[in-house]
Amino acid sequence: MDIALPELPFPLRTYGPDGHWAHEDGVLSGWAGPRQDRFVTPTGEALDPASDAPRLLGAPEGDFQLIARVTVGFNASFDAGALYVHVGERAWAKLCLEYSPNAATVCTVVTRGHSDDANSFTVNGSSVWLRLSRTGRALAFHASRDGERWTFVRLFTLGDEKETSDALVGFMTQSPLGGGCVVTYDHLEFRPQWPDDLRDGS
């Protein structure tokens, strides 16, 4: 199913399990079902080919910043809403607001064959602003408690410049241990440029 959001200059398509995606009055909502997640454990266990989570993705052109305030209806540890970037089946990353496991936490997962997992900072309540940016082969994650001052979270690559220019980006929901959760994204914004400075709070 394709979804066009007026805030974004590119169409979005659903991937993975049904996320019951909907958009109304500037608010995008999605739902993760029980035990849905995308994570390729680095500790040696085989990948479960059925492991997947609802995603709503599209392919913007050129440099950009994708911004949203993410609110998660936390019910269980590791319930999360995320901004997501996909270069290949084993080359993708997510910037999450996650219940991890005793507080709402900004965390990142970058998967290059297997996934890493890193927590950044905790937030009060169940909402935070997230930002995903791209220039050339470089990708960056930022987060903000107020949507004004941004904390640098991560700078990384997932492939060469051609692969990264074709990346799919957008939204993901997950509930790896729980019975499901609802995630909303509002204050959606698309900026057609890379941030001027990754570390000065802008």
URJOQUI-V72118 format. One record per residue. N is the residue number from 1. OMEGA is omega in degrees with one decimal (none if undefined). Layout:
n->N omega->OMEGA
n->N omega->OMEGA
This chain:
n->1 omega->177.1
n->2 omega->177.2
n->3 omega->175.7
n->4 omega->176.5
n->5 omega->-177.7
n->6 omega->-178.8
n->7 omega->-174.5
n->8 omega->-176.9
n->9 omega->178.9
n->10 omega->-179.3
n->11 omega->179.5
n->12 omega->178.8
n->13 omega->-179.9
n->14 omega->176.0
n->15 omega->177.1
n->16 omega->179.3
n->17 omega->179.6
n->18 omega->178.5
n->19 omega->-179.0
n->20 omega->-176.5
n->21 omega->177.8
n->22 omega->179.1
n->23 omega->-179.0
n->24 omega->175.9
n->25 omega->176.1
n->26 omega->-178.0
n->27 omega->173.2
n->28 omega->178.5
n->29 omega->177.2
n->30 omega->-176.4
n->31 omega->171.6
n->32 omega->177.0
n->33 omega->-179.0
n->34 omega->173.5
n->35 omega->178.0
n->36 omega->-176.0
n->37 omega->167.8
n->38 omega->-179.4
n->39 omega->178.6
n->40 omega->-170.2
n->41 omega->178.0
n->42 omega->-172.9
n->43 omega->169.4
n->44 omega->-179.9
n->45 omega->179.5
n->46 omega->175.7
n->47 omega->172.7
n->48 omega->-176.3
n->49 omega->178.9
n->50 omega->-177.5
n->51 omega->-179.2
n->52 omega->179.8
n->53 omega->-178.6
n->54 omega->178.1
n->55 omega->177.5
n->56 omega->-164.5
n->57 omega->173.8
n->58 omega->-172.4
n->59 omega->176.2
n->60 omega->177.9
n->61 omega->170.9
n->62 omega->178.0
n->63 omega->178.8
n->64 omega->164.1
n->65 omega->174.1
n->66 omega->-172.0
n->67 omega->173.2
n->68 omega->165.6
n->69 omega->-174.8
n->70 omega->177.3
n->71 omega->-175.0
n->72 omega->173.2
n->73 omega->-173.3
n->74 omega->173.9
n->75 omega->-175.1
n->76 omega->177.1
n->77 omega->175.8
n->78 omega->164.3
n->79 omega->-175.8
n->80 omega->163.4
n->81 omega->-170.4
n->82 omega->157.2
n->83 omega->-167.0
n->84 omega->175.5
n->85 omega->-172.4
n->86 omega->176.1
n->87 omega->178.6
n->88 omega->-174.8
n->89 omega->176.0
n->90 omega->178.1
n->91 omega->-177.3
n->92 omega->-178.6
n->93 omega->177.9
n->94 omega->174.4
n->95 omega->-167.2
n->96 omega->154.1
n->97 omega->-167.9
n->98 omega->172.9
n->99 omega->-158.4
n->100 omega->-23.4
n->101 omega->-175.5
n->102 omega->-179.7
n->103 omega->173.9
n->104 omega->-169.3
n->105 omega->169.0
n->106 omega->-180.0
n->107 omega->-179.5
n->108 omega->171.0
n->109 omega->173.3
n->110 omega->-175.5
n->111 omega->171.6
n->112 omega->-172.2
n->113 omega->171.4
n->114 omega->-175.9
n->115 omega->162.4
n->116 omega->-176.4
n->117 omega->-177.2
n->118 omega->174.6
n->119 omega->-180.0
n->120 omega->-179.9
n->121 omega->179.5
n->122 omega->178.4
n->123 omega->173.0
n->124 omega->179.5
n->125 omega->-172.5
n->126 omega->-178.4
n->127 omega->172.4
n->128 omega->173.5
n->129 omega->177.1
n->130 omega->179.7
n->131 omega->175.4
n->132 omega->-177.5
n->133 omega->177.1
n->134 omega->163.0
n->135 omega->-178.1
n->136 omega->178.1
n->137 omega->-176.0
n->138 omega->175.3
n->139 omega->-179.6
n->140 omega->174.3
n->141 omega->171.7
n->142 omega->173.9
n->143 omega->-176.3
n->144 omega->176.0
n->145 omega->-173.8
n->146 omega->-178.0
n->147 omega->-179.2
n->148 omega->-179.8
n->149 omega->-171.3
n->150 omega->174.7
n->151 omega->176.5
n->152 omega->-177.5
n->153 omega->-173.4
n->154 omega->171.0
n->155 omega->-171.8
n->156 omega->172.4
n->157 omega->175.2
n->158 omega->-177.7
n->159 omega->178.4
n->160 omega->-173.6
n->161 omega->179.4
n->162 omega->179.4
n->163 omega->-177.4
n->164 omega->179.4
n->165 omega->178.5
n->166 omega->-174.6
n->167 omega->168.4
n->168 omega->179.9
n->169 omega->177.9
n->170 omega->-164.2
n->171 omega->179.7
n->172 omega->173.8
n->173 omega->179.8
n->174 omega->173.9
n->175 omega->-169.8
n->176 omega->-178.5
n->177 omega->-170.9
n->178 omega->-178.1
n->179 omega->179.4
n->180 omega->177.3
n->181 omega->177.8
n->182 omega->178.0
n->183 omega->173.5
n->184 omega->178.2
n->185 omega->174.9
n->186 omega->-172.4
n->187 omega->179.6
n->188 omega->-179.3
n->189 omega->174.9
n->190 omega->177.1
n->191 omega->-175.6
n->192 omega->176.3
n->193 omega->173.6
n->194 omega->177.7
n->195 omega->179.2
n->196 omega->-179.6
n->197 omega->-176.2
n->198 omega->-166.6
n->199 omega->-176.7
n->200 omega->177.9
n->201 omega->-177.8
n->202 omega->none
